[in-house]
Amino acid sequence: MNKKKITQNALFLPLVCVLLVLAVNVVYDISQGNPFYDFFRITMQTSASGDKLLAGRLVTILNRGSEVAILAIGMTLVVSASAGTDISVGSVMSLCASFCCMLIAGFGVSSVDDVAIPRLILGLIGALVMGCICGAFNGTLVAYLNIQPMVATLILWSAARAIGLLLCNNLIVYVRDEAYGIFGGYIGFIPTPIIIAAICIAVVTLVLKKTAMGMYVQSVGINKKASRIAGLNSKRIIFICYLICGLCAGIAGIVASSRITSADSNNIGNNFELDAILAVALGGNSLGGGKFNLAGSVIGAYTIQAITTTMYNLGVSSAVTPVFKAIIVIVIVAIQAPPVKAWFHKLAASKSSGKEAARA
C-alpha cells in the first residue's frame, strides 16, 4: 500500500528523473577518479572584482535553469486551463528583452554604459507590460475567439523576434550598467536569477493556495462547459492564465538580457518554449489539461538544465542535446497515452488478482 502511494504521488516522476540525472553524474565522476560527491560540491570562488561568489555544478544548474523555471510557472497554468501550450514564450522573452533595452538606451542606440535610475525603471516596467500585452493577445485568441492554443500562439512565435529587431533598429543593444546587470548577476554571493525565480514561485504558489484561483484553473481545464454551467467565467480564467504566462516571459526576458548585458533578439529565449513545455510534462502534469502540479514543473525545469549541464560535462555537443530531450518527451507522452495507462492498470489488476488467488 505504501509502495502504491509513493508511485502515485504527483512528484514521483519528476523526482525519479532528478535521481537518474544525479546518478549519471555520480557514476561519471567516479569513473574519472573524482569523489562521488564532486557533483554536489559547493564552494566560494573569488571573482575578478574580488567578490566571494557561490560556485559549483549545482549552483550553475539552479542559476542557468531559473529562466526556464519562471517560464514553466506560466506554462503550467496555460496547459492546465486550456489543454494547450503557449509556444510563443521564447520569442516573447526576446521581444520583452529588446523592448527593455531599447527603452533604457533609446531607439537606434547600440550601446549605453551609464543609465539613469528613471530610465532603468522605465525599461523594466516596459518589459513587464510588453509581456502582459503579448499574454493578453494570446489569451484573447484562445479564450474569446476559440482558436486552438498552438495555432494562436504561433503568431507571436514567428513575429515577436522580428518586432524586437525592429524596436532595436536591427541592432544588438548593449546595456553595460551595473544596476541593470544585477538582475542576471549576483546579490551578495547568491546568483540573482535564483532569487527572482524563488520569488516568482513563492508568489504564484501563495496565490494558488490562498485563493480559489488554483481550483478554478483545474476546474476549467477538466471540463470548460461544466465549469461555465457551475458559474465560473471560463473564458476569463483562461485569459488570465495566458496573461500570467506572458508576464513570466517578460520577467525571464529581463533576467536573460541582464545576464548577457544586451538584447540579442536572435538568441534570447531560443527554443525555451520547448524546454518550458518539457518541464511541465516532466513535472508529471497532463498535457491534456486539468489538475496541475506547480512544484513538479519547477523540478522539471531544473532537471532539464541538469540534463543539459550533464551533456556538456560528458563532452556531448550542444547540437546533440535536443535529441535526448526529444527522447524524454516521447517517453513521457507515451506513458500518458490512454492505451498505455490502460495496459498498466490491467497489469496491476492481474497481479493483485494473482496474489489473492495465491492466498486463497
N, C-alpha and C positions, 0 to 999 in steps of 0.2 A: 504493500500500500504506500509506504514511504517512497519507494522507487518510482511508482506511478505518479505521485505528487511532484516529485523532482523533475521528471521528464516532461510533465505537462505544464510546468511553470513557464511563464512568458519569457523569462530571462535565460532559460536553459540553452536554447540555440545560440544566442549571441555569446554567452559565457563559454560554451564549448568551442566556438570559433576562436575566441581570445586565447583559450588554453592551448589550442592546436598551434597557433602562431607563436606563442611563447615557447612551446615545446620545440618547435623547429629552431628557434634562436638558441635555446639552451644546448641542443644537440650539436648545432654548428659551432658554438663557442668551445664546447668540449673537444670537438674534432680538430679545432685549431690550436689546442693546447691551452686555452684560456679557462679561468674558473667558471663553473656552471652559473654563478651569479653575476657574470660580467654584464649580461644584458640589463640587469636590474640596478647596476651601479650608478649612483647619482653623486656627482662631485661639484665642487665650486671652482670655476675657472676664472682667471683674470683676463678681462677684455683688453683691447688696445688702449682704451682710455683709463685703464687701471681699476675698473669696477669688478666686483666679485659677482659672478652670474652662475645660476644653476646650469649644469651640463650633464649629458648622459643620453642614451638612446630613448629611455622612457620620457625624458623631458622633451626631446625632439619630436617624438610621436604626439605628445599632448599639445605641443606648440604648433606643429605643422598641420595637425588634424583639426584644429579649432575652427577653421573656416567651414569645413565640411560638416562639423558638428552643429554649427549655427544654422547652416542650410538645412540640415536634417530635421531641425525643430519644425520649421515651416513646412517641409515636405511631408512630415508625419501627419500633420493636420490636414493637408491637402488630400493626401491619399485616403485618409480615414473618412473625410467628409464627402468627397466626390468620386471615390473609387477610380481616380485617375492621377496622373503625375504632371508636375509642372517642369517641363523640360527647358524652360527659359531661364532658370535661376542663375546659371553660369554666365549667360550673356547679360542678364540684369545686373549681376555683380560688376561686370566690366563697365556697363553704362553708368552705374552709380559712382564707381571709382573715377571715371573720366569726368563726370559732371562735378564731382567734389574738387578734383584738382584744377579743373577749368575755373571754377568759382574762386578758388584760392589764388591762382596765378593770374587769371584774366584771359580772355579769349585771344588766341594767337600767340600767347607767350609760352615758350617751350621750357623755361626753367626759372625757378624762383628760390632764393636762399633764405631770406628773412620774411616772415609772414606776420602781419598784424593779427592780434587775437580776434578782432571782429571778423576779419576775412576767414580766419580758420573756423570760427563758429558757423559762419555762413556756409562754408563748404561742407561741413559735417551735417548741418541741418538739411542742406540741399540734397546730399546723398540719400539721407533717410526719406525725405519727401519724394525723391525720384523713385526709390524702391517701393514706396506706398502707391505711387501713381501706376507703376508697372503692375503691381499686385492687383490694384483696383481694375485695371484694364483686363487682365486675365480673368479676374473674378466676375466681371460683368459678362464676358463672353460665355463663361461656363455656367454661371448661376442663372442669369436672366435671359440669355439667348440660347441656352441648352446646346451649346457647341461642345463636342467631345473634347475633354481636357487636353489631350495631346495635340489635337489639331489647333485648339485655341491658343495654347502656349507656344506652338510652332512659329507663330507670327513674330513674337519678341525674340525667340531663339535665333531667328535669322536676321532680324532688324536691329536689335538692341546694340550689338557691337558696332554696326555701321553708324548708328546715331551717335554713339560715343566718339567715334573717329571724327564725325562732323563737328561735334562740340569742341573737340580738341584741335580742330583745323588740321586734321591728318598728322598730328604730331604726338610724340610721346612726351607728356608734360611731367617734368621733374619738380618735386616739392622737397627740397633739401633743407627742411627746418626741423629742429629737434622736437618742437612742440607737436608737429604732425607725425614725426617718426615714432613717437612713443606708443601709438596705437598698435604698431606692429613690432615694437621693440620690447623694452623691459621697464617695469615699475619696481624699483629696488633690484632684487636679484631674481624676480619671478617674471617670466615672459608675459607680456600684456595680453596677447591673444587668449591665453588660458584663462585669465581673469575675466575678460569680456565674455568668453563662451560660458563660463560658470555663472556669470550674472544673468545672461540670457536664459540659460537652462533653469535657474532658480526662479526668475520672474514668471516664465511661462508655466512652470510646474505649480507655482502658487496660484496663478490664475485658474488653471485647470482643476486644482484640488479644492480651492476655497470658493469657487463659483460653480454654477451649473454648466459652464461652457464645455467642459470635457464630456459630460453626459450628452449635451445637445449634439456635439460633433459626432459622437459614436452613434447616436440615435438616427441622425440624418444619413450617416454612412450605411447603416444596416438596412434601413428602408425609408427612403425620402418621402414617399407618398403617405405612409403610415404616420410619419413624424408631422407632416403638414396637417393631416386629419386630427392629430393629437393637439394641435395648436401651435406647433413650432413653425417659425418662419425659416424653412429650409434653405430658401434662396439667399437670405441674408447671412445665414450661418456659413454657407459655402463661400459667399463673397468675403466674409471676414477672414476665413482660413487662407484664401488667396492673398488677401491684404497683408496678413501676418507673414506669409511666405515671402512676399515682395520686400517687406521691412527687414526680414532676416537676410535677404540677399543684399540689401543696402548696407547693413552692418558688416557682413562678410566682405563686401567690396571695399569698405573703409580700411578694414584690417589688412586686406591683400595689398592695396595700393600703398598703405603706410609701411608695410613690410619691405617693399622694394623702393619706397620713396618716389613713386612715379605712377602715372596712369598709362599702362601698356594695354591698350584696348584689345589687341590681338591675343594676348596670353593670359590676362587676368581671368580667372574662373573658367579656363578652358577645360571642358569635359567634367566640370564639377557637378553638373546636373546628374551625370551618370553615377558619380560617387554618392551623391545625396540619395538617389533612388535606391542604390545598392545598400546604403546604410539603413534605410527603412526596412528593406527586405531582410537584411542580415540581422536586424533587431527583433525578428520574429513577428513583424506586423504583416497582416494580409494585404496584398496589393489590390484586393477586391473591395476594400473599404470596411468600415465598421470599427470594431474595437482596435485600439492602438496602445502601444507601449513606448512612451517617450524615452524612458531610461534605456530600453533596448536599442532604439535608434541612435542614441548618443554613443552607446557602447559599440554599435556597428560602425559608426563614423570613425572612431579611433582605431577600431580593428582594421579598417581599410587602410588607414595610414600606417598601421603596424605592418600590414602585408607589403605595402609599398617600400617601407624602410627595410624590411627583411629582404626583399628582392634586390635592393641596392647593396645590402650587406653581403648577399650571396654572389654578387657580381653579375646579376641579370640586368640586361639592358632595359632602360625605361620604356623603350618601344615595345617590349615583350610583356610588360606588366599588365596591360589591359587584357591579355589572353587569360591570365589567371583570374582576373576579376570576372571575365565572361563565363569561365567555368563555374565560379561560385554562384553567379546569377542563375545559370542553368540548373544547378543542383537545388537551389532554394526554390525556384519556380516549380521544378518537378516535384519536390516534397509537398508543396502547397496545392498541387493539382488534385482535383476531386477523385480521380481513379486511384492515384497513389495513396491518398488518405483512406479511401475505402479498403484498399488492399491491406494497409497496416491495421485498420480496425478488425478486418476479417481474420488476420493473422493472430492478433491479440485475443480475439474471441475464441479461436480454435485452441490456442494454448491454454486459456482458462478452462475451457470445457474438458480438455485433456487432463488437466490437473484434478478437476472434480471427479472425472471418471476413475482416475488412479486411486484417489482417496476412497471412493466407493468400493 
